[in-house]
Structures are given as structure tokens and as C-alpha cells.
Amino acid sequence: MGVAAFGVAFTLADPNDTGVVALTDGAAEDGCYTEKQGFWSYYETCLYIRGGALNQIPEQSVHYAVTEGQWVGFDDRYSVDAKISHITQNGYGGVCVWALDLDDFTGKFCEAGPNPFISYLKSKLPGPSGSTGSSTGDVCNGQPGVHPNPKDNTTYYNCDHGKATLMPCSPGLVFKTSCSCCGYPTSN
């Protein structure tokens, strides 16, 4: 699942019609630093929303802001929380961020310290489950990569840098040594 460290912005056809389905006249003005029409970095979005009305789209778990005829949709803590919840509930393996350099790396634009978007995202991501925190012993046989869990075929070990991390297969799948992957169980 992806999260965006940027906003997508449009110029409203009617500045008084600010809803989700409002008509637009195309991309919004250039970002003040990225100089890209309709594409604003997270730090540019922070500057913009200071003076605008913040609105919520509950069914999509996102915010948008409107000011001076410009409409911008963006990910923030609200949408990150919803996406992390979805990732966790569905057993996804991670999250993709586009793009790290679009966060407020100085901390002066969003007034929330350096890299507020990425820092918040990182604080919400679940850590590896079942990390042994010690040497891998017999589980990994000194070899990096994925290895079966002899006690539970719905999980496996990911061995890296001398540590074994217990990882789950998605619901309904089992670890298969033939491909070192999770797959559907085969009937005998």
C-alpha cells in the first residue's frame, strides 16, 4: 500500500464550490519550491493548509484543504492511521512512500520537527513479529533467507544478520520449501 508525501492540487472552476466533486479548471498553481503545477510536496502542502479550511472525506479516510480557489488532497496522520490499520488487519508486508525527499526535512514548514510525515509513519508501522533478538541457532543454520518453521507451517523465519524473525503467511496459505514461499496447501 502506498502513502504520499505530497499533495495533488487543482484550481476550482467556482471558488465557492469546494466539495469533493467540484469542477476544476485544471491543475493548481505551481508549488512554491517544486515548481510543479498541481503537485505539491508535503512541506508545500503544510504551508498551504495553514490558511485554508481543512475538510475530511470520511469514506476515504483523507483530508483536503481549500483556499483562494485552490483545492489540494493529501495524506496526513489521519490517512496514515487508516492505511496502517488496513495494512495490519490484512497482513500486508509493508508500505511504499512516494517520495522521501518531499517530506519537511528541515522541520520549518510543518512546524513539527524534521521529517514529520515519515517520522509519524515509522512510529505507526508494526515492528517485525517474533524477532528472537538473539542468534538464529538451528532455525537458520547460519544461512540468510527464508526458512520453514518446523512447528507451524503457516509461518516461516526470515533470517538476516544473525537474527531470525518469525513471519506469517497470509491467511489460508502455508510455507512451501519447494519455492521458499507461501502458497496454497496441496491436497494429498
Secondary structure, 3 states (H helix, E strand, C coil): CEEECEEEEEEECCCCCCCCCCCEEEECCECCCCCCECEEEHHHHHHHHCCCEEEEEHHHCEEEEEECCEEEEECCHHHHHHHHHHHHHHCCCCCEEECHHHCCCCCCCCCCCCCHHHHHHHHHCCCCCCCCCCCCCCCCCCCCEEEECCCCCCEEEEEECCEEEEEECCCCCEEECCCCEEECCCCC
